[in-house]
Amino acid sequence: MERTQVLDRDERICRAQVPPMPTVRASLLHRTASVLASRYLPIILALGAIAVSLPAIDTGLLTDDYMHHALLAGDSAAVEKLGAAGLAPNGPGRLPTALSDLFVVVDPDENLKRFRDYGALPWWTADDYRVAHWRPVASLTHWLDYRLFPDNTRLMHFHSILWFAAVVAMVTYLYRRFIPVAWVAGLAAVLYLLSDDSYFPTMWLSNRNLLISLCFGLATLMFHDRWRRDRSKPSAVAAPVCLLISVLATEAGIATWAYLFAYEVTLAGGRWTRRLRALAPSVAVIVLWRLVYSFQGYGASGGGFYVDPVREPIAFLAAVVGRIPFLLGCQWTASAPELYGLLAPALRIWLWVVLALVVVAIPLLLWPLLRTHRRLRFWLVGMYTAALPVCATVPMGRALLFVAIGAFALVADSLGVWLQEASVERPGRAARWLRLTIIALLLSHVPLAMGARALSPVTASKVHKRLERTLATRSFAGLQADQDVVVVNAPNPASSVHDPFWAVYNDKSLPGAIRMLVPGYGPLELTRTGPRRLVIRSLADGLFTCPRGLRADAVLFYRHLSDMRGRRQPMKAGDRITLPRMTVEVLAVDDSGMPSEAAFLFETSLDAPEWRWLFWNWDRRRFQAFCPPPVGQTVCLAGSV
């Protein structure tokens, strides 16, 4: 293997020697260092990645996977059922359709009205609500799955696992190219493997796009380094090509550019004009990709889960402020960024403050090393910059895999540099805090991470089962095809878009329609004002408002996913939404312009057999049958607090 070089000659160091210590401990450390420095480590860790991900092969399909099955499997009885409900995809089984439409969930010009009329989207969905992504590289791999082994989801999951193994091997090679101490580079790769954030993308077929994007993002950085350091002309061409493939796998591939930016700012030599010219090809790729992306109508709008930086720049800046402490702070502390969505607003604010302090404090505590080692500054700048595009979605652990590239390298590299300079006297409080910081980072990312990684299959399975319990149509046995499911307080309205696709995949009867009346977060008062009319009033701030209490609940995470209108499109009293067999009238709104009271007028009596009623019981965490009150009477339903 080519001898690794470092751009800063003052930073060139030989293989680190462990400081003298008792014989047994020294022997153990030297053996560990030898394993981490082994030239076979990339293969060993890739095999380890396969081993720790194997439980995912029994997962089957999840959420978007059911929609993908309907589009990729070709004409079938399931597609015919969906067609009768107005939900069938266009051109099922065709490669051009797969490349363009596989990751289009909702498009106002294509399926929004049909989905809202059926009830796969709730009545409050904004007219411009859009979740449409262009990911042709990832789409091609799924299309191939359905051509090669259409009925074998285990092989599909194993396909995803192989992409993760490739990511681990490539990140190991990347660390070895940039970190001159072999065992330190190996430690960084092990930390990356131990992160439990990587399990879900192997469990969820639709998230394979992230693993593909990571592979080509890592290749981009290595080719860029070969071009800049070794003056390799083929690498100068390969780097932007790999970057293009990365963003064509998923939009998160833009985070690759964060490390290219960090490279030129911290590591590259020469004048700034030369450094800017070195970034020009990658900037051109991203600009061209985004122009084509937007020209075709892809992007996100109208909701709160996805914030498109181009379509909604001001909202994106606000999202960065609110979300980046959870992303970076949770990466540093090995905690779950999903806390952003699980916690009620009051508790989330307090945690935001704590994590913001962590995000600022750790670089300050590491400053004695950062100040003198450009390579460490490269990892830090890359890590922090890579978190910016991730803010386009609600914080989730799987979104940190690009951020983790720099984070784990910085933790391991700081340890290696600190050990090498242990003989250099560092008097004072700063040195003590530096030592404690490095120890704390290792403790949080080694023993705790090992435990979390071991439990990740169990944890992910429980989360998935909890998600399924929030989907209304899966709670009925013996549902008739001509019956409408009426959900009084839906805790997870957005995920119901997958329910019809789940039903036909599992050969279940499709309901005539789904009617989600209000989100299920706060306490409600329901008054029946006529045989066909039901009025629902919030007993808190509003029908769409999360309670102010401090209770955390996994179901509350889905309130962000179900924000399909956003505060930028308020409603007003008197607004009417007409759906087949039901009309909604907004009677009052809260301070943000969202409904606090609404009336629902049905085509027939609420007691008619064509309506099957459900409500979410917060005490039992499940749906139960609901009986509408008699005319003139009122019932109350408890909220999440």
N, C-alpha and C positions, 0 to 999 in steps of 0.2 A: 504494500500500500504506500502511496506517495506520502512522504513526510509532511506532516501538517505544518503550515507556516502561519504566522500572525502578522498583521499589517504593522502593528506598532513594535518596532525592534526592541524597545525598552521592556516590552512585556514578554519577550521570549524566555521561556523557562524549560528546564529539563523535567523529566518525569519526577513527580513529587515523591519525597521520602517521608515516611511516617516518622514523627519525632520519637526518640527513644522512650520506651515504656516497659513495664513488666513483660517478661518473655511470652507468657501465654497470650496476653492481650495483643502484643505486637505480632505474634504469629497469626492470630485470627484476622487481624486487620490487614496484614500483608497478603494473606490468602484471599480475602475479600477483594482487595485492590487488584490482585492478579486476575481474578475472574472478571472484574469490571473492565480490566484492560485487555481482555482476550480479544483476538481478532475475529473470533467467532461470535462475539456478543450480539451483533445485529441479528444473526440467524437464531441464536438462543432466545432473544427477547421476542422475535417474531413468532416463534413457536409458543412462547409463553403467552403472547397476545391471543393466539388461537385457543390455547387451553383455558384461559380465564374467561373467554367469551363463549365457549361451547354451550353453556346453559341457554343461550339465546335462541338456539336452533329450534327449540320446542315452543316458541312464543306464538307462532302462527301470524295472523294478520292483526293490525291495530289501526284504528281510526282511518287516516287517509289511504291506508293500504286497500281497504274495501273499495274505495272509489277507483283506485288504480287497477284493481282486478277487473272492474266493470269495463274500463277503457281498454285494457291490454289483452284480455282473454278472448276478444272477438265476439261475434254474434252468438247469443245463447238465450236460454229461457229466462235467465236472470235479467238480461238486457231488455227482453220483451216486457217483463214485469215493470221495470223502471220506466220503459217507454209509456206504459199505460198511465203512470203517475206523472209523466212529463219530466222525468229525471234522467232519461237515458243519455249517455254521452254520444257525441257525433263521431262517426267513423271508427267504431271500436275495433281494435286489433291492427289498425294500420300504422305503419311506422311514421309517416308525416304527422298524423294526429297525435301520436305519442310524444314526438319531439316537441310539438308546439303546445299541447294542452294537458299533459300529464299532471303538472303542478299548478294548474288553474283550478282553484277551488270555487271561487265566485267571481264572475265577470258581469258587470251591469249591462253589457251589450249582448251577453249570451244566455246566462242562466239565472240571473238574480231574481227576475220576476217569477219564473217558473218555480224556483226553490222557495220563494216567499209565499206564493199561492198555495203550494203544497204544505208548507210549514216546516220544511227542512231548515229554513231561516225564519226567525221570529218576525212579527209584524213591525217591530220598531227598527228593523234594518234600514239603514240609509240608502237612498236611491243610487248613490255613487259608491256604495261599499264594494271594495275590490280586494281580493286576495289572489293575485295572478302572478305566478313566477315562471320565468323562462330558464329551464335547466336541461337543455338538450343532451348534454353529456351524461348526466345521471339518468335521464329518461331512456337513453339508448341501452344502458345496462339492464334496466327493468324490462324493456321490450325483449331483450335477448333472453332474460329469465323465462318469460312466458312463451318463447319459441322453443327453448331447450328443455325445460322441465316445468310446464305450466301448472301441474297439480302437486308439486313438491315444494312446499314452503321451507322445508328444512334446508334444501340445497340453496334456496334464495337467501336464507339467513347465512349459510356458510359462505356464499359469495360475498356478503357484506363483511363477514369476519375476515376474509382474505384481504379485503381493502384495509381493514384496521391493522392486520399484521404488516402490510406494506407500509402503513404510516409509521408504525413503531420502528421498523427496520430503517426507514429513511430518516426519522428523527435521530436515531442513533448515529448514522453516518453524518448527519448535519452537525451534531454536537462534537463529533470527533474532528470534523474539519475546522471548527471554530475554537474549540477548547484544546490547548496543547497537552494537557495532562490527561492521559488515556483513562485512568480510573475515575477522574472527575467527570469526564464526558459520559462514561458508562453509568455513573450514579445519576446524572441528569436524565438519561434515557430510562432508567429503572423508575425514577420518580414519575415520569410521564406515563409509563405502563401502569403504575399503581393507581393512577387517578381513576376514581369510579365514574367520572363524567363520560368516559369513553364507552361505557357499557350500553347505554340506551341507544346510541346510533347503530349498534350491532343487533339490538333487539327490535328496533322499529325499521322495517324495510324502507319506508319513505325517507328516512334520515341518512340513507347511504350517501346521499349527495354531499354531506359534510365530510365524510371520510375520503371520497374521491377528490374533493376540493383541497383537503389537507395534503394529500399525496402530491398533487401538482403544485400546490403552494410551496411545499418544502423543496421540490425540485427547482422551482423558480429561484429560490434563495440560493441554492447551491450553484446553479448555473450563473447567477449574477455574481457570486463571489469568484467563480472561476474566470469569468470575463474581466472583472476588475483587478483581481490579484494576479492571475496568470496570463492575462491578455489573450484569452482564448476567444477567437472570433466565432467559432461554432456556438460557444456558450452565449455569446451576445445575441444570437438569433434564438437559441433554445429558451432563454429566460422569458422573454415576452410571450412566446408561444405557450409555454407552460402556464403563465399567468392567465392567458386567455382561456385555456382549458379549465383552470381553477374557477374562474368566475362563471363559466358556462356550466359548471357543475352545481354551483349555488352562489347566491349573492355574497355569502360570507367570505368568499374567496378574496374579496377586496382587502380583507385583513392582511393578506400576503404583502400588500404594498406597504403596510406599516413597517415591516422588517426591512424592506428595501429603503424606505425613508430613513429608518434608524441606522442602517448600514452607512449611507452616505453622510449622515450627520455626525456619526461618532467614529467610524472606522476608516472610511476612505480618506486617502490623502489628496493633495492637490488643491487647486483653487476651487472656490465655491461655484464658479461658472461651469467648471468641468464636472463637478458633482451633480449640478442641476441637469446638465446634458445627459449624464448617466441615468437619471430618472426619467428622462423624456420618453423613451420607448414604453415604459410601463404606464406612464400617465396617458400616453396616446391609446394604449390598449384599453384602459379603463374608460376613457372618455368615449371611444368608438363603441365599446360594448354597451355603455349606458344609453347612447343615442339610439342604437338599434333596438335595445330593450324597451325604451320609452316609445319609440316610433311604432312598435307593434302593439302598444297598449298594455304592456306588463307593468306591474307595480302593486302598491297597496295604498288604499285610501278609505276614508269614511269610518275607520274603527280606531281602537286604542291599543290592540295587541301588537300590530305592525305599524311602524311609523316610517314612511318612505322619506329618506333624506332629500330626495329631489322634488317630489310632489309636495311635501310638507316640511320645508326646512326649519321654520320657527318651532313647530311641534317637535321636530327631531332634536333641536338644541335643548328644549325643555326636557325631553326624554334623557338626554345625555346627563344633565344635571341630576336628575332623579335616580338614574339607574347605574351610572358608572361606579359609585361607591360600593354597590352590591356586587358588581362584577369583579372589580379589582380587590376589594376588601375580602370577599369570600374566597378568591383565589389565594390570597396571602394566608388566610386562616384555615383553609381546607374545609370551610363550611358551605352550606347549600345556598346559592343565590336565589333559589326558589322561595326563600323567606320573603323576598320582595312581594310575591303574590300571595303567600300563605297568611301573612299577618294583616290584621286590621290597621287602618291608617295611623292611629295614634302610636301604636307600637312600632310601626314601620319607620316613622319619623325618628324615634329614638335610636333605632338600629342604624338608620342612615347616618346619624351624627357619629356614632361609634365607628362605623366602617370608614367614613370619610377621614377620621383621625388616623385610622390604621393606614389608609392609602397614602397619607402625607407623611406619617411618622416613620414607616419602614425605610423609604429612601433616605431620610435624614439620618436614621440610625446606621445605615450602611454607607453613609457618605465617606468615612475614612478610606474605604476601599474603592468606592465609585470615583472619588476624586483623582485617584492615581492610576486607574485601570480603565482604559477606553472600552475594552471588551465587555466589562460589566455594565458600563453605561449603555452599550448597544442592546444588551438584553432588556434593560429597564425601559429604555425608550421604545423598543419594539413591543414589549408587553403592554405598556400603557397606551400606545397609539393603536394597537390592535383591538383594544376594548371599545374604541369609538364606534366602528360600524356595527358591533354587536349590540349596541344600545338601540338599534332599530326594532328589536323585539323585547318582550318582557324578560328579565334575567332568568336564565336557566343554566344548569350545570353543563349541558352538552354544548352550549354556545361558547364555552371557555376554552375549547381545545386549541384554538389559534393563540389565545392569550397565554395558555399554559406552555407553549413552546419557549417563550422568553422567561416565564416565571420559574420553571424548573431548572433551566440553565443558570439563571441568576442565583438560585439557592445553592446548587451544587458548586458552581464556579466560585461563589463567595467563600464557601467552605474551603475549597482547594487553595485559593489565594491566602486565606487567613492562616491555614496550616503551614503554608510555605513561609509565611512571614511571622510565624509564631516566635521565632528567635529574635525578631526585631522588637525592641521594647516599645510598648504603646502605653505610656502612663496616662492616668486620668480617668475621669468618668466616661468619656466617649468610648474608650477601649473596652470598659466593662459592659457598657450597653451594646456595643458591637458583638461581643462574645455571646451575650444573652440572646440577642436577636437571631444570630445564626443557629444557636441551639434550639430556640423556640420554633424556627422555621423547619428545622429538621424533624423535631418531634411531631409537629403537626402534619408533615408530609411523608413520614415514614411509618411509625407504628399505627397512628390513627388512620392514615390512608390505606394501609394494609387491611385493617379491619373493615373499613368502608367498602373496599374493593371486594373483599370476600363476601360481604353481605349484599352487594349490589344486585345479584339476581333475585334475591328474596325481596329486597326493598322495591325494585322496579316492578316485580310481579304484584306486590301489594298495591302499589300506586295504580297500576293498570286495572286491577279488580275494583279499586275504589272509583276509578273513572267510569267503568262499565255500570256501576250502580247508580250513577247520575244520569244515565241515558234512559228516557222514559219508556220507549217502546219495547225495551228488553225486560220490562217488569210485568208485562201482561202474558198470561197463558190463555190460549184459546181465542186470540183476537180475531175478529171477523174482518174480511177484506173491505166490507162496506162501512166499517165503523171508523169514526175519527177519535184519535187520542187527544184529550184535553188535559194539559198540564197546568195546574193553577200557579204554582211557584217553581219554576225551573231553575235549579242551581247551576246548570251547565248548558245554557241554550245553544251556544255555538256548536258544540260537539254533536248535536242532533242532526247536523247536516250529513253525518256519516251513517245515521241509523237506517235509512232505507236501503243503503248499499250493504250494510251488515245483514239486514233481514233477507234480501234476495240471495246473498252468498250462502247463508245458512238455511235456505229453503223455508223461510218463515213467511207468513202472510204479511203483506204490506197494509198498513192502515189506510183508510180512505184519505186521511190528511192528519197532520199533527198541528195542534193549536197550543202554543205556549203563551199563557196569558201575561205573566210578569216574571222577572227574575226572582229568584228565591232567597234573597240575602237578609232582608229585614222582616219585622213583624207586620202582618197584614190584617185588614178588616174587610170581610166580604159580605156584601148586602145584596140580597136578591130583590130587585125592585119590580119584577114582573116575571111571567112564566118563562120568557126567553132572554131576560136581561139580568146581568150580574155586574155589580159595581165593586171594584177593588180599590181600597185606599191604603196608603202606607201609614203605618203608625210611627214611623221614624222620619227621616228627612225627605226621602223620596223612594219611589219604586226601584230605582236603579242605583241607590246609594248603599255602599257597604256600611254596616253598623260601626259605631264609634268605639265599641268596647275593645278589650285587649285580648279577646279569645282568638287563638289561631286554629284554623281548620283547613285541611287539605282541599276541601271542596271550594274554598274561597279563591284558590288559585285560578279557577276557571272564569272568575268574573272579568278578568282582563281579556281573556279570549272571547268572551261574550259581549265585549264593548263594541257593538256593531253600528254605533251611531256617532259616538264621540261627543264631547262637550262643545265642539265647534259647530254642531248642527242642532241647535235647540228646537224644541217644539213649543206649541202654545195651546192654551185652552180652546177647544172647538175643533182642533185638527181631527180628521177622520181618515181611517185606513180601512178600505173595503177588501175583504178576502172572500173566496168562495165559502158561502154558508156562515160567515161571521163578519161583523163590522165592529171596529174599535173606535171609540170616541175619547179623546183626551179631555178630562174635566178640569184638571188643575195641574200646574207644574211647580217645581221647586225653584230655588234661587238660581240654579244652573240651567234652567229651561228644560229639564227632563221631567217626565210625568210623575206626579205624586198621587194622582187619582185617575182612574180610567173606567169606562163602561164598555161592556161586551154584549152585543146583541146577536144572538144565535138565530139560525133559520127556523129551528123548531124548539120545542120546550127543552129546558135543561135536563129534564127527567127522561127524555126520549132515549130509546135503546141504541140509537146510532152514535151516542156520545159515551165514551169510556173515560171516566175522570180519574185523575191522579193528583196527589200532592206530595211534596217532599217533607218528610218528618225529620226535623233536625235532631231530635233526641235519639232516634233509632238509625239515623243516617241512611235512609232508604225511602223509596217511593211506596205509598200506600193508596188504596182506593179512597176516593173522595165522594161524598154525597152532598150535592148542592143543598143549601138550606131552603126551607119553604119560603114562599113569596112573603116579603115584608120582614123577614128575619135576618139576623146577622150572626156570622161566626168569625172567630179570630184564629189566625195561624201564627205560631211562634217563628221568630227568625233565628239567625245563627248565634245570637247572644241572649 
